[in-house]
Amino acid sequence: MTLLTLEAVTRSVELPDGERLDILRGVDLEVEVGDHVSIVGRSGSGKSTLLNLLGLLDTPTSGRILFGGEPLEALSGGRRDRKRGSDIGFIFQQFNLLPGRTALENAMTPLMYSSGRQFWNRARIATEMLERVGLGHRMASMPEKLSGGEQQRVAIARALVRGPRLILADEPTGALDIETGASVMKLLDDVAEQSGAALITITHDANVAALARRHYRLDRGVLAPVDVNRVLALSEATL
């Protein structure tokens, strides 16, 4: 079953001198329920712009985006915001944990904007998710008392507490050492698979990208499938 579809999507901006800058050029992509897709690309290739479109944070200049078969252009701003909040979980390189809040309070944050059972059971839901990522013993710890790997695990728990259908991981191991990064990616892949969520990893790291089931490369705004062996052969300098 198809969860997310991009059809001939472009994104352009007008420069101060009046010229047009084409950031994304005719991007086509289909993501199935439970899929794991990686997108690699060097700095300036359009990864951040594509992430904003995948996360329903922006709209394309042309082309179509469908989420769960529903065209993005059919959604009002409020409905798009609600869909993003309930159906999409974000994981970032810098963790973005709230200082002065415990691991449990950070993991609960998305549930403060939910309603019904999710809102009233937010502490239990966040506790169970932290236990699931191996941090049941660190729930009362502040971010500054956690290691980088533990902070990223809190961020993963926070992204998953509302049961999203799509997880977007933006350079999720960029602030971690190689061994910790590999452990975090395995955890993320396992938890996503168990929950049935689709996972899109956007990275410049070929080894992280190779962990996905399907692989793409974004180069000067053009998205194209790439073989996993080619992904591993590409160094950071050539991505």
Buried (B, 14 or more C-beta within 10 A) or exposed (E): EBBBBBBEBBBBEEEEEEEEEBBBBBBEBBBBBBBBBBBBBBEEBBBEBBBBBBBBBBBBBEBEBBBBEEEBEEBEEEEBBEBBBBBBBBBBBEBEBEEEBBBBBBBBBBBEEBEEEBEEBBBEBBBBBBEBBBBEEBBEBBBEEBEBBBBBBBBBBBBBBBBBBBBBBBBBBBBBEEEBBBBBBEBBBEBBEEBEBBBBBBBBBBBBBBBBEBBBBBBEBBBEEBEBEEBEEBEEEEB
